[in-house]
Every structure is written in C-alpha cells, then in structure tokens.
Amino acid sequence: MDHQLGEIESRARFHWFWRCLPPRHRLFIRALRLCWIAGVVWLELGTFDRALSSCHWPVPKTEDESDPPRISNILIIADPQILSSRSYPNRNFLLSRLTQLVVDLNLRKSWRLAMKMRPHVVVFLGDMMDNGRDEMGDHEYKTYHKRFRNMFKIPYYPMAAYYLPGNHDTGLGASPSFSPNATARYKSHFGPLNHRITISNHSVLFIDAPGLVEEDRERMRHGYPYGGIGEGGKGGWSAMPGGTVDFVRQFAAKKIDKPTVLFTHIPLSRPDGTDCGPLREKGTITRGAGHGYQNTLNEEASNFLLQNLRPSIIFSGDDHDYCDISHPMPLRASSPKTRLFSPEITVKSLSIVMNVRHPGFQLLSLVSQPSYQEQLHTPCALPDQLGIYLWGYAVMGVVSVVLILVANFYRETERGRGWGKGREWGSVSSGTLSTTGDSEQGVGLVERPRGGASARRATLDAEDGKRGGKLSASFDEAANLDEREGEGFMNGIVHGLGNGNEVGNGHADVDAPALLPQTRFVPAPSHHHHHYRDRAFSWTFVLGSRRRRISIPSIFDIGRSLLGVCGCGRAWTGRRRGGMKVRDNRVDGERLREGLITRSIHDVQSVAWLPVVVYMLIALWMFVDHDFSRKYSEPGYPN
C-alpha cells in the first residue's frame, strides 16, 4: 500500500501543473506555443528562402538556343564589416557582445543564402572587417581575420574569392588609432592592393581606392595634373611606384582589347543631388570627407580612371546603400563626337548595422563570346532583420501576452460564475481511500465534496461508522488546529491507514493514538506550498526522526517574491488555500485563485521555452561548420 501511495504521489507531483489546468486552457497554451515555433522558423529561415526565390542570375538573350553562350557568374559582396569589441567602445561588454552575436548570426544566414546561388567567383568590395585598420597586436588581428574566414568560407573548389581594400581595412588619412602596419597586414592576409584577372574574355580590375585618395591628395598638394593617357602620364603627376595611379597607367599602356570591369571600394565622383534610382532606400551619395573616410573620389581622379580604363561597367561599395548611375566617358581625339557612358552600381552592404533596412548583394553574369559585349547584373535584397525583430517578434510577443491575460481573466470570471461546483474548476476528479471489504482493489473512487473541515468530517464519519469511532477523536483533535496543520494531519491519517494490517481484505484494525505520532513523519504538502514550487528542484530525506526537504526555488518563486517586494502583494499574486490529498489512485489538485499576474507569467514561460530552444538550435546550426562539398558539385567557370 505504501508503494502504491508513493507512486501515486510521485506521478501527481510530476504532472502537477498540467493536471491542474483545464483542458481548454491547456489546448490554448499548446496552440500558442506551436504558433510561436512556426513563427520562429519562418522569420529565421523562411523569409530568407523567400528572398532567394525572387533572385536569379541574369541570362543573356540569344537567338541560337542550340549554342548557348558560356557564362561566368560573379557574386559581389560589399561592406560586411564584421564587428569586434572595438566597434562600439561606449557600450558595455554584454551589450557589445550581444550586438556582435546578432550581427554575426545574420551575416552567416545571408552568406549561406548567397552560396545557394552557386557562383563561380566571389568579389568582396572592401571593408571586410570593421576594425581592420586599428592598432592591435598580431595575435588579435589573426583571430579577427580567422573569424572572417570562418564566417565567409569558400564552400567548394574551384570557386575563387577576390578582395580589394576598403578604408576600414587599410585606413585613410592619419590617425593615432590607425595602425602603421594596416596595409602590410592586409596584403599578407587578403592579397595585393591592385591586381587584374581575366574572366570570360573580360579584363577585371581591382584597385586600391583608399590608396588612390591618399595619392590624389598628395598630387593636389604639389599642384600637378594627372597628365596624358598611358604609362608616364606625359606632362603630369609622377606616380608613386606600386600605387594605384601607376597600376592604372601600366594597364592603359597595354591597350588590351577586351571589355573592362572595374571594382573600386569608393564610388566615383558625381554631381550633387544625382538620383540613384528607385532601389535606393534613402537620400543620395554626396561629396564629403571626414575622419578615416571619403564619400567619393574627387572629379580629377574619377576622370583619370574613366579616361585610362574606359570601363564597360563599374561596381563600388562604401556607401552601404544601392545606387545606379551612368558616367559620361571623356571624349577621345580619335572620336570627338562619340559620347559613351559607363554605368556604375554601388552595391548594398551585406550587414544589418549599416543604416539600411534591407541588406543585399549583387549578381553579375559575364558572357565569354567576344561578340557579346553586354554585362548583365541584378541586385538581390535580403529580409529586413530589424523589421523581423520589431514587427515580427515584438508584435507576436505583445499579442501573446494580451491573449494570455485575456484567457486568464476569462478563467477567473468563469470560476466566479460557479463552474465545476462540487469540485474545483480545473481540478482532477478524486475520491477517498476505501478500506472496506466491498473493495476488491483496496481503493475506491468517491467524489470529493467541498467545504473545508465540515466536508472532511462528513467523509470521515462515513468511514468511522465501520471502525467503531476510532477515527472521531483523531479528527476532533485535528479540527482544533488551523487549516495548515489540519491539512497535514489529515494527510497523515490517510497515509497512516495505508500502514495498517489486513488492508487487502478491507479491515484496518489500528488504534487512533498509534496514528497520531506518525503524522509528524508524513510529507504532506500544505497550503503555502504553491504548485509552481513543484517544478523546482527538491530532495527529501529523514534526519533526527523527522522528514526534511531541501528545495531550490524556481524562477516563479523568485518572481512572486519580487512581486511581493514591489508591493503587488497577495491581491495580485494570489495564494492557494487548498492542499493535495492522496485518497486513492488519483490526486485532487486544488488550484484556487493564484492571481492573474502569477498565472500569466507562468503561461508566458510555458509558451516561450520551446520557441527559444528552436531559435537557439537554428543559431547553433548557423555557427556549425558544414561540408558544402557534399552538397554542391564543382561548378567551374570558363576563362
């Protein structure tokens, strides 16, 4: 019998909360939790896949479908600017780390989405690291650079990645916070400052725009013009060896008869107020300079690049927002009446902290046929991460809290109207322990009446008539105690009946005085043990002939204590007047008026814990390295 009672009580404590809730409310909590899980999966993964579904590589139109042109697909990434502990010096450590974690998570999701496009080449338009130019030790820089490489892993071979320097990588101008070794560190970790490659019969040039700004300032300080076209720049500025001006002049002197694609971090000069097109979020690109930056190249430097390179298309970064304009080419002596234009696309930043709501990247398709001179490109916008937090999670949270408060208020109203008379609304039906000979199983199911001590006395009198009044004296003594003591005492009697002899045949020949001492050792929950505490960690043991309990309070016990400290008091948090009585193989869990706030806090926790786990698993999956080589075949691209 002791084993049966112990098993019943153990099961009851394990399922205490769910057994005390009404089925309708339990269904509401589970439905709300499922809605949150679906919302988390959609906002964290579904919105990105949806953005990818509207992004496709541009395909050239051809009349001969039997001989399609060979195309090289280039993915262009601008200004990822991964953060470090130096990015927000005025923020405390925890907030800075949280910002870095959220931004890294978004960059990883965006990069994984971009890799689903399966490009042949990836070009980074500078500003790979937000603090790459800062003064720091070699070990710190290597750790910083390793974080960038882990975040933007090249998933398959022979996909190639090319980089060009930005003002956050090598610096621009003089500053005590800039490292004198910034340029050398960049070259050793990312590659040369100026270089040229050939992709699909196109000359692709990567120039050091911050270096060009520095050299241009030096040229203007000495009062020299750039001079003529080609190597040497007749009658003009003598270029710094290995600098951007020298690189451009050497390329122009070779007179390579191929379309030229120019990549530069800093946009070219344009008149103030130039419209950037409908895809720009706000404003336009204006001329300006400051500590470590310059918005555009000046007009002389821009004309120098256009005159010497005559690019078919230009891609730039640094501004963080999208811009699509066309630059008029300088007229040549051989064709003074032919005016050509060179389009320039300023690519959106990939990061969510660059003052754009929709980050993005650019797709560029180069056709290898010499007769096909068009360069096809299209932008791809990513989800509004700030909007996901503000209009997704925040709105869902407010709506969920309101629904939970309304549901609990409705439950309290229905309780006041007399729902479930004869037993507590939402409690589990239970009965009294039967030890009569009529029960073959030793337990019976009798509906528990309400009414405190009088109800318990009525139940006991029915049993007492079969035992010669042995229980009446025990009950009279228990009735003189307060409600807390009476609850524990009566549970002790019920447990004590289980220790009698001949329970199996329905007779318990036990003297009442022998039962009284046993009530001191029976663990009976009293009314001040809130049912939330059953969800805390608890251990029981016997010490000094008394049963002891050690409990670690749950978060809701702590919350209720804080509400009491704040003066919310009993009227808001509520108390439970009843206890838990084990009378048969069921438990009567009385859940009387715990208070609107306390129940709502517990419901919020019940709804939130699983969606939080799902969010953390998605975040963990983004930070785990995956073997892309199994998922993607080696695409290759024509040279």
N, C-alpha and C positions, 0 to 999 in steps of 0.2 A: 504493500500500500504506500509506504514511504517513497518507493521508487516511482510509482505512478504519479503521486502528488508532485514530486520533484521534477519529473519530466513535463507535467502539465505547466507548472510554474515557469520552467525554463523556456518552453515554447511561447508562453504568453509574453514573457519579457522580450523575447527576440522579435516578435511581431506586434509589439505593443501599439506603436503608432498607427499602423495600417488597420489594426483591428478596432481601434477607437474611432477611426474616421468613417463617416457614412459612405456608402458606395458611390453616390453621385459626386461627392467632393473628391473622392479618390480618383474617379474617372476624369474629372476636370483637371486635376494636377497632372495626371499622366498625359492627357491630351496637350496641355500647355507645354509640358516638357518635350514631347515629340515635335511640336511646332518650333520650339527653340533649336532643337537638334537639326531639323530641316533648314531653319534659317541660317545657322552657323555654316553648314555645309554649302549652302547656296552662296552666301556672302563671301566665304573664304575661297571657294573653288568654282562654283557655278558661274559667278559673274565674270571670272577671268576666262573660262572656256567660252562663254557667250561673246566676250570681246574678240576672242580669236576667231570665232565663226564668221565674223564680218571682215576679217583681214586676210587678204590673198596676195600672192605675188602677181605683179603686173605681167601680162603676157602680150607680146607684140602680135599685131595682126599680120597675117601672111596669106597670100593668095594660093600658094602651093602647099597644101596640107601634107602631101607625101614627103616633103623635105622641110620639116620644122626647123627653125633656127636654134642653134645651141645657145643656151642662156646661162649666165652665172648670176646667182642670187646672193646679194650682199645685204647683211643686216647691219644697220647703223645705230649705235648706242651713243647717247650724249649725256654727259654730266651725271654719272651715277653718284659720285661724291660720297662714298661710304663714310660714315661718321666715325669719330673716335672720342675719347674722353676730353679732347681739347676743343671739340666743336662748339660746345655750349658751356663756356667757363663760368657763367653766372648761375648755372643750375646746380643743385645739389647732386651728390653722387647717384642716389637712387633714381631720381628723375632723368638724369643724363643716361644712365644705363637702360632705363625703360625705353627712352626715345630711340636709343641705338638698336635695341632689340626689335622694336616695332618696325623701324625703317629697314633693318636687315631682313626681317621676315618678308616684307613687301617686295624688296629687291629680289629675293630668292624666288618668290612666286612669279614675278614679272620675267625673270630670266628663264625659268622653266617653261613659261608660256612662249617666250620668244624662240626657245630651242625646238618647240614643236613645229616651227616653220621650216626647220631643216635647211638653214642657209649654207652656202658654200664658203662664205667669208664673213667675218665679223669685224667691224671697224669701230673703235672707241674714239670719240671726238674730244678726248681730253677730260681733265678734272675727274680722273678715276677715284682719287682719294681726296677727301675734304681738307686734310691737313698734311698732304704730302710735302709741302714746301716748308713746314715748320721745323724749327730747331729741335732735334731729338736724337737720341743715341741710335747706333746702327742696329742694335737688337730690337728696339722699339719699332724702327722702320721696317725691319724684316718681318716682324709679327704683323704689322699693319698691312704690308704688301701680301703676306700669306693669306690674311683674311679676305683680301680682294680676290686672290686667285681661287680660293675655295668657294667663294660666292659665285664667281663667273667662270666656272670650269668649262673647258672646251670638251664637249661630250664625245666627239668621235674624230677619227682621222680620215681624210686629210683636211678637215676644216681648219682654216687658218684664222688667226686673230692679229690685227694690226692696231697700233696705238699711236696717237700724236699728243704732244704735251699741251696741258692747259695751265692757266695761271695759278691754279691750286696745286699743280704738280711740281712746277719749277720756279714759281714765283714771278712777279712782275714788279719792277721797281725795287727800291732799297727799303728795308725794314729790319729792326733788331730781332723781330720774331722769325724772320726768314733764315733758313739755313744756307750758308755759303756752299754747302755740298749738295743742294737740292738738285741741280742739273746733273751732276755726276751720279747721284743715286738713281735718278730717273733713267739715265742711259744704261746703267748696269742692271736694272730690273725690268724695264719696258722696251728698250731698244733705242735706235738712233732718233735724233730730233727731226731731221729731214731725210726723207727717202722716197723712192719711186719703185713701183712694181707694175707689171703688165697683167691685166685680167681681161680675157675675152676681147683681145685686139684693142684694148683701151689702155692708155697711159694713166695710171692712178698715182697722184702725188699727195704726199702728206708733208705739210710744212709746220715749222715751229712758229706759230703766230705770236706768242709772248716774246720770243727772241726777235721777231721782226719789229715789234713795237719798241723794244729796247734799242735796236739798231736805228730805227727810224727817228727816235728822239735824239740819238747821237748825231745823225745826219743833219737834222734841223738845227741842232746847236752849233754846228760848224757852217751852216748855210749852204750846203751843196744840194744840187738836184740829183735825181736818180740817174740821169743820163740816158743814153740810147739803149736800143734793144740788143741783147746778146751779151756774151762774155766781155767784161771790161767796162761796159757802160760808158761809152765814149762821152767825154766831157762832163762826167758826173761823179757821183759818190764812189769812192774806192771801197768795195765791200769788205767786211770782216771775213777772214778766211774761215770756212766751215760754217758760216752763218746762213741765214735764210736768203738774204739777197744774193750771196754767192751761189747758193744752190739753184735758185731760180734762173740766174743768168747762165749757168752751165747747161741747164735743161733747154733753155731757149736757143742756145748756140747750136745744139744738136739738130734742131729743126726736124723733130720726129713727126712723121705724117700719120698721126693717129689721134682719135678723139681723146681729149684730156678731161679727166675727172679730178677736181681739186677738193681736198679735205683740209679745212682750217678750223681751229678752235674759235677764234674771234671773227665775228661777221665782218664783211666788207662795209665800207662807208656808203651811206645813202642820205638823201635829203631828209631833213627833219619832217616828221609827220607822214612819212611814206606808209601807205596802207600795207599791212602784212597779210591780208586775205581773211576769209571768213572762218578759217580754222584756228585763228589765234584767240585766246581766251580774253585777254585784256590789253589795252594800250598798244604801243608800237616800240620799235627799237630806236632809241635816241642816242646821240653822241654824248659821251661823258666819260670821266675817269676818276679814280679815287685810289684809296689805299689797296694796292695789290690787284687792281683790275682796270680794264678799259673796255667800254661797251662795244666799240667798233674800231677797225683800223682807220687811220686818217685818210683823207682823199688821195694824197700823193702815193701812199703805199698801196692803196686799192688799185689805182690806175696802173701802177708798176706791175702788179700781178696780172691784171687783165691784159695789158699790152704785151707782156712777155709770154704768158702761158696760154692766153686765149682759150680758157676752159669751156668745154661744152656744157658743164653743169658744176655748181659749187655747193658743197654741204658744210655747214658751220654749226657751232654749238654755243655754249657760254650764256646765252640769253635765257635758257630754260623753257621758253615758250616757242610755239610754232610761228614761222614767218616765211612767206613765199613772195619773192620779188624778182625783178629782172634788171641786170646792169647793162647799160649800153657799152659796147666794146669801143675802145679808142680806134679812130679811123687810121687805116694804113695808107702809105703813099701809093701802093700798087692799086688800091681800090678805094679812092677817096669818097666815092658816092655810095658805097655799100655800108649800111649800118646794121651790124649784128648785135644780138643781145645774148647775155649769159645769165641763165636763171640761177638763183641762189635759194637754197632751202635751209632754214635754221631749224634744227631738229629739237623736238621737245626733250626735256630731261626725263630720265627713267625713274628719278627719285620722287617721293611724295612730299618732301620737305623743301622743294624748290619753288614754292609760291605758284604752283599750278595744280588745279583740281584733278585734271586727267593727265597723268604721265603718259609717255609713249615712246615709240621708236619708229624708224624709217626703213622701208624696204626698197631696194634698188636692184633692178634687173639690167644687166649688160649683155647685149647680143654680140656674138663673135663675128658675124658676117661683116666684112668691110663695107659692103653696100648699105648696111643698115646703121644709120648714124644716130638714131634716137635712143635716149636713155630713159627708161621707164622707172617711175618711182611712185610710191604711195605711203602715206602715214598710217600708223596704227595707234589708236588711242586705247589706253588701259582704264580699268574701272576707277571711279572716284573713291579713293580709300578714305578720305576724310568724310565724304558723304556716307560711306558704309558705316563709319563709327557714329556719325551724328544722326543720320536718317534711317539707319538700319538698327544697330544695337541699342542706341539711346531710345528711339521710339518704341522698339519692341519691349525694352525694359519698363518704360513708363506705362505702356498699355498693360503689360503683365501685372505690374504692381496694382494698378487700378482694378483689374479683373479679380485679383486675389482679394483685395479689400472688399469689393462688392460681394464676392462669393461668401466671405466670412461674415459680413454684415447680414446677408440673407440667411445664413445658417443660424445666427443669433436670433433673428426675427422669427424664423420658423420654430426655434426652440421655445421662444416666449409664447407662441400660439398653442403650445401643447402637443407638439409632435412626439410620438412614441411614448404615450402615457403607459404606465405600468412598468416601464424600464427606461433608462436613459436613451435619448435620441442619439443614435450612432453607436451605442454600446453593443456588445455581443451578448446574445441570449445565454443565460446561465441558469443553473439550478443549485439545489442544496445537496450535500453529500448524504446519501441514503445508506443506512446501516441496518435496515430492516431485512427480515428474512424473505420479503417479497422480491427482492432484487437479486437476480442470479449473477449479475456482473459486479455487484458491490457498489455501483454508483447509479444514481438516477438523475433525471433532468426535470427540475421543478422551476417554474418561472420565478424570478426573484422579485418580491414586492419592494416598493419604495417606502420611505418613511422613517429612516434612521433607526433609533433604538427600539421603537414600538414595532416596526416591521421585523427586526431581528428577533424580538421577543416572541412575536406570533409564530415565526418559523421554528423557534426553539421549543415552544410549547407543544407543537405537533410531535416533535421528537421526544419531548420529555415524558409524554404520556406513556410511551413504550419503555421507559427506562426507570420508572418509579421515582421521578422527581429528582434524580441525581444531578441534573443539569441546571435546575432552577436557582439553586443557591449560587452556583458559579455565575449565572447571568445577572442575578441581582447585585452581586458584588461588582461585576463589570459595568453595570448601568450607572453606578455611582462615580465612575471615572469620567474624565472628559472624553470628548469624541475621539481624540487621537489615541488615548490609552485603550478605549473600548475597541477601536478597530484592531489594534494589535492583539488585544486579549482574545477577541472572538476568533481571529485567525488562528491563534494558538490553540483554542479549543477544537477548532475544526481539524487542525493538524494533529492534535492530541488524540482525536478519535481514530485517526489512521494508525496510531501506535498500539491500540487495544488488541486484545486477543480475539480470536474467532471472528475476525471480520468477514472471512469468506462465507460463514454460514449466517451472517446478518445480525449477530449479537455482539455488543461491545460492553462487557462487564467491567467497567472501570469506575473507580470512585472519583468523585469530583475533586476532593482535596489532592489526590495524586496528580490531577491535571494542572493545578494552579502553578506549581513551580515550573512546569515545562514551558509555559508561555514566555518565560524570560529568555529562552534559547531559540525560539522560532523566529526566523526572519520574516516579519510581516510588514509590507510597505504601509506607511501611514499617509495621512492626507497632505502633509507638507512635502512629500516626495513627488515632485512634478514629473509627468510622464516623459518629458524631454530628457530627464536625467537617466532614464533607462537606456538612452542612446549613448551615454558616456561610458568610459572605461571603468569597470568596477570589479573588485575582488573581495570575497568574503572568507573569513577564517574564524576559528574558535581560539580564544585566548582568555585564561582565567575563568573558565566555565561560562563565558559569555561569547556570543557570536559578534564578531567585529566586521566592519566593512570599510574598505579604502576605495575612494572614487576620485577620478579625475573629471572635473566638470566639463560639460560640453560647451560649445560656443553659445548655445542658447541660454544655459545657466549664467554665463558671463554677461550675455546681452540683457537678461532680466535683471541682473544685479546693477548693470549700468543704468537701466531704466529706473530702478529704484533710487539710485544716487541722484539721477536727474530730476527726481520728484514726480515721475509719472505715477508711481505708486500702484496700489492694488487695484484701483478702479480701471487702469489701462492694461496692466499686465495680467490681472486675474489670479485666482487661487483655485486649487482643486479641493473640493470638500470631501470627496469620497476616496475610498481606497480600492485595493484589488483583493477580492476574496476568492480563494480557491475552494469551490464546493463540490465540483465534480470534474469531468474531463473538459470543462470549458472555463473561461475566465470572464468575469464581469468587470470590464474596464470602464470605470466612471470617469467621464471627461467633462466635468462641469465647469462651464464659463471660465476658460483660461484667459480670456481677454482678446480683444480684436487685434492689437498690435503684436502680441506674442504669437498668436496663431498665424498671422500673416507673415511674420519673419520666418517662422518655420516652414511655411508653404513656399516662400521665395527660395529658401535653401533647398527644399525638395525639388523644385523646378530647375534650379540653376546648376546643381553639381554635375549632372551628366553632360549638358552642353559645354560647360567649362572643360570637362575632360576631353570632349571631342575637339574643342578648339586647341587644346594643348597637344593632342595627338597629331593634328594637322600641322601645327607649328613644328613639332618634333620631326615629322616626316620631311618638312622643307629643309631642316638643318642636317638631315642624314644624307650622306653621300650615296648616290645611286650609280650603278654601272649603266650608262647610257649606250655603251657599245652593243649591249644585247638587244636594246630596243630599236636602235637606228642602224640601218645599213650605211656603209661608207658611201656618201653621195658623190664625191669627186666633183670637179668643175673644169671646164675647158679653159686652157690658157690662150 
